[in-house]
Amino acid sequence: MIILLVLKNKKVNKMKTRDLLDKITRKFLLNEEKDAPSINEHVENLNEFLNKMQPRSMNESKKFDTARKHLQEIKKLSRQLEEQIQLLEEGEK
């Protein structure tokens, strides 16, 4: 009889745990979608990071310059994509 009560309690605890994990996962996924940073924020963070770094050699300095140029290009392309998306969304209305 005691074994059955223990087993029942374990099943109840497993169900509560599963429900709790499902609830936490659902909240995380929904909030993650809302709070996701834009591509421009990622680019700005990388740009700040590169500006704080001090190159130790000419080779590193050239690599940092190349990375900055790539970030500028990414920013430009993302702006173009956002404009195209906005035009498409306006066309649907």
GIGIZI-V911438 format. One record per backbone hydrogen bond with DSSP energy under -0.5 kcal/mol. CO is the residue of the C=O (numbers start at 1). NH is the residue of the N-H. If there is no record, write none. Layout:
[[CO & NH] [CO & NH]]
//
This chain:
[[1 & 5] [2 & 6] [3 & 7] [4 & 8] [5 & 9] [6 & 10] [7 & 11] [8 & 12] [9 & 13] [10 & 14] [11 & 15] [12 & 16] [13 & 17] [14 & 18] [15 & 19] [16 & 20] [17 & 21] [18 & 22] [19 & 23] [20 & 24] [21 & 25] [22 & 26] [23 & 27] [24 & 28] [25 & 29] [26 & 30] [27 & 31] [28 & 32] [29 & 33] [30 & 34] [31 & 35] [38 & 42] [39 & 43] [40 & 44] [41 & 45] [42 & 46] [43 & 47] [44 & 48] [45 & 49] [46 & 50] [47 & 51] [48 & 52] [49 & 53] [53 & 55] [57 & 61] [58 & 62] [59 & 63] [60 & 64] [61 & 65] [62 & 66] [63 & 67] [64 & 68] [65 & 69] [66 & 70] [67 & 71] [68 & 72] [69 & 73] [70 & 74] [71 & 75] [72 & 76] [73 & 77] [74 & 78] [75 & 79] [76 & 80] [77 & 81] [78 & 82] [79 & 83] [80 & 84] [81 & 85] [82 & 86] [83 & 87] [84 & 88] [85 & 89] [86 & 90] [87 & 91] [88 & 92] [89 & 93]]
//
